[in-house]
């Protein structure tokens, strides 16, 4: 390739490149040396670079050399090629019908294999266009796992063959919590906090899911579906109340309207209820190619199991002691069920309580603790026990927490999570060296009780997801918050220019 001159139009581009240094990349590459000068090109950026596949490059990694005479990228897999191109796109300044790129040497590869974004679409539904937009922005920041929370108490968002009532009853609720209200109890007890407006039916067809999965695959993003069980299933029980311990309590056949935790859960003693979840997960395994399926497992009250004759019979038949033994029994059953279909089960903290196989993966959300009652197990201890872990503690990774901005038009959870705190996230904090290989990475979580639409979702995600992206890409090698802040300011300008509703840096 040869360098192409630009005449007068290039001067402005070169000045702009000089002003921003041209290497304000997020996440910052693992190794980067600025050589001085620029490479000028015309046409498409991807056509102005020589790509070469070689062996010996780490997974998702690449090497890049840009001189005044051209640009070359060597990579070992498709992800490495994609990420090299994303790095170049963040460096390029458009000039006329081409652009300029600073001359650099880069050697780059991620610290963590799991660099994720979670989206809850049960509480509020965003749709395919919004999800694709998230996937585009994920790829730009070298994020590679999309954790799609598709079922919960307040809404069931997938149309499963053979179970039509799931979307008839589970995908619509008769009312919602009003914006800027926190309602966690009985809707009838505080009626003015609810809007009285039907929400839905909102759900994805199989064709919709496959379309998004195909779109994500081109961006090196694996979609991890979450089917909640045995708790957070009120929307499913609205469709099929016979799968609850006490069907009479679900006569209204509606999902939960308020936020918080629902006491009615899947009946662990009902074989038909277990078969229902097996059918749903079997279909999920066939639709989603990812080798991991999330089974929830969090916040499951055991009151109903304690008073249910079928559950008491299950406790006796399986010899699990009491109702507390039922959740590990369910976890073991579905870990085995998914393994038979070539999938690994991952669940929230509570899934790792009790006697569960080491093949079960854990997703830590309550700091580094997991447990129930007086039993507390640290994420480090779970890794030492042989579980592969994804660390996503709420105080570093929950994007429904307020950003700490002086002027913010949006409503949040009661807690605060500032940009600098996100950047300080260390998935391996407190984990012994011999267990660090079990820590796969982490993710930012978008819980949407108080997030109503795509623009609000973007505001709450960005720029905090930039900070998490760099923490997960570089790990212990990240250069420091002030260095990140300078680069993030430049990339925020680009996000805003492209139409992303990105919040200001603090």
Secondary structure, DSSP 8 states (H G I E B T S, - for coil): ------THHHHHHHHHHHHH-S---SS--SEEEEEEEEEEEES-GGGGEEEEE-SS--TT-EEEEEETTEEEEEESSHHHHHHHHHHHHHH-EEETTEEEEEEEEEEE--S-SEEEEEEE-SSS---HHHHHHHHHHHHHTT--EEEEE-EETTEE-B--TT-THHHHHTT-BS--B-TT----S-GGGGGGGB----B----B-HHHHHHHHHHHHTTT-EEEEEEEESSS-HHHHHH-GGGBS-GGGGTT-----SSS--S--B-TT-HHHHHHHHHHHHHHHHH---SEEEEE--S---HHHHT-HHHHHHHHHHT--STHHHHHHHHHHHHHHHHTTT-EEEEEGGGGSSS--TTSEEEE-BTTEEEETTEEEEHHHHHHTT--EEE--HHHHBTTSB---SS--S---SSB--HHHHHT--TTTT--GGGGGGEEEEEEEE--TT--SHHHHHHHHTTHHHHHHHHHHHGGG---HHHHHHHHHHHHHHHHHTT-------
